[in-house]
Amino acid sequence: MTNQRLVLSVSQLNADVNQWLVQGFPPIWVEGEISNLARPSSGHFYFVLKDSQAQLRCALFRPKALNLHIKPDNGSKVLAYGRIGLYEPRGEYQFIVERMEAAGEGELQRRFEELKQALAKAGLFASEHKKALPSYPRCIGLITSPTGAAVHDILNVLKRRCPQIPVLIYPVAVQGERAAPQIVKALQQANHEPLCDVLVLARGGGSLEDLWAFNEASVAQAIYASALPIISGIGHEIDFTIADFVADRRAPTPSAAAELVSPDSAGLLARVNILQTQLQRSAQQSLNTRHRQLSQVQNRLQRQHPLYYLQQKTQRLDELDLRLQRALKLKQERVNLRLQILQQRLQWQNPSSAIQVLQTRLQQHRQHLQHFIEQKLQNKGQLFSLQASRLQAYSPLATLERGYALVLDNNQQLIKTTSQIKPQQSIQIRLYDGELTCQVLATKPKT
């Protein structure tokens, strides 16, 4: 009895392993940090999820990537949902990602949406409750961290736009468990003290967890209850908090909040200068009229001067030169970008691996063909030898070699009977080693 071996090809084995992985593992959530992120022109994402002890190859294909609410980036900690699979051409185990969200923000985002809906239903976001901002505030109240970057940005803007308006800072924590109670207390204190006529609630950017103090219901209620108008300048332009929806005005950044709350002193000064200029123009109208007439004559003379035309042409040449430089630069950038894309595509479609495989197959086919030809020649040679032996056995020459002879007439026709020949006729007798020319003396038929 012989043992029957089960032999699989590599591709068959990888296909079976992939099927076992897909069937054996249900879709799961995996938490880790993104690294080695790559996004080719196909729109797919390829990256590695890692923790302190291990890493996992991942693939996020374009149809799923279009529905992401976050932007994958190296170093980002995320929660990825998907299934286990095997990349069969290389036999590598990988994780096929279908959804992704920032780690730790899923529950916070849910709480944010629930509170937002509840407060909106209660009317805290209604436009009729929004208070107008004072055009020229006497004092600006600033509720923020005294050590953060936001307070320096706001003070720099206010110093530039309206250095004459005093600023009162209410120092609070803007992150952590103490932040919300301190913000509520500062809002209440500012409304109780008749010092400011507008408030700015601000902090720098951060994650959803970092900004959570501004998503607390207590802070929202305190903003809604404020008699003073409030401008929110929290985080970056893409960051939204509950405080932004309740506040009377929302600014995308702390610096933008400072722009909204402050009048532009430079604009006011420009208005004063305009009025002063108008007054001076009225007082010196006669003199200005004479000056204009003189200027017109001078301008007319300058326009007729050859140097004026030369300057005009030179300026036009400079303009065309600048346009040409910009066009060449733009064209070069587009060509470089196209070249990078083509180089990347060429690298992906590099035929060296396929050529190497085909060369290996060609060598194998060449060896098989050579072996087949040699075997065919050997078989044909053996068959030829056998046929030659058989032909030799039936050959008349072999018969002659045994002592027989062939008798031929002058026409080289074989003579089989005595009736074919007459006396005195010449005949040819063919022997094994040559021929004889003979003359028939007589014929004697068989009796």
C-alpha positions, 0 to 999 in steps of 0.5 A: 500500500502506497501513501497518497501525498496531498500536494498544493501549489503556493497559490492554492495554499494562500487561497485556502489560508485566506478563506480560513482567515475570512471565515474564522475571524468576524469583523473586529475593531483594532486600535493602534497608531498609523505609520508608513502611510502610503496613498498611490494615485488609485486612491487606496490607503496602505499603512501599518497599525502599531503599538509598543510591541507589534504592528499590523499591515492594513489596506483601506480601499478607495470606496471606503476611504471616501466615506471617512470623517477623519484624515489618516496621517502618520502618528494618528491614533485611530480605531479601525473596523474591518476584517482579517485577510491574506494578500495572496501574491505575497502571502502576507497577513493583513487587515482590510479596513472598512471604517476608521475614527480617532481613538477615544473620540467616538464616545465623546462625539456621541455625547457632543451630538446628543447635547447639541440636539437637546440644547437646540431643542431647548432654544439655546441656539435660536437667532432671536436670542443673539445680542448685537456686539457694541461698535465701540466697546469701552472695555473688553473682557477676555475669558481664557488661560493666562498662559496659553497662546490664545491670550497672546494672539488676542492681545497682539491683535487688540494692540494693533487695532485699538490700543486705547481700549482696556482689556480685562482678563478673567483667568481660567483653566481651558482644559481638564475637570476644573475648566468648566466650573471656572469658565462658568464662574468667570462668566457670572463674575463678568456679568455681575461686575459693570466693567466690560460691555463685551466678552471673548471666550477663547482658547487655542486648538486641540482634540475633541477631548481637549476642547470638551470643557466648552461642550459642557451643558453648564458652560452653555447655560452660563453663556445663554444666561449672560447679559453681556454679548459673547464672542467665541474664538475656540480652536481652529476654523474646523473646530466647533463646540457647543459654546460656539452655537450658544455664543452671540457670534462665533469666530473661527480662531482667537485672533479672528475673535479679537478682530470682531470685537475691536474697532479698527483704530487705523480705519477711524484715523483714516476717516479723520484724515479724510475729513482733514484733507477735505477741509484743507482742500476747501481752504486752498481750492484756488491754489489747487486749481492753478496747480492742476492746470500747471500739472496738466500742461506738464503731463501733456509735455511729458506725454509728447516726450520720447522718453515717455513712450520709451518708459511705456514700452519698457513697462509693457515689456516688464509686464510681459516678461513677468507673465512669461516667467509666471507661465513658464513656472506654472508650466514647469510645475505642471510638467514636474507634477506630471513627471512625478506621477508618470515615474510613480506609475512606471515604478508600480508597473515595472515589468522586471519581475514579470520579465524574470518570471517569463525568462524562467518559464522560457528557460524551462520550455527551452530545456523541455524542447531540447529534451523532447528533440533529443528523445525524438531523434533517438527514437527516429534513429532506432526506427531507422536502424531497424528499417535499414536492417529489414531493407538490407534483409530484402535487398537484391544485393544481399541475395547477390552476396549469397552467390546469386546473380541477375541477368539483364538484356541490353535494355537493362531488363531482367531476363527471367525465361529462356524465351527472352534471349536468343543465341549470340545475343549479348547479356549482362550478368550482375554479381555481388562485386560487379558485372559481366558482359557475356554472349549466349551460345545456346538456349536450353528451355526447361523440359 
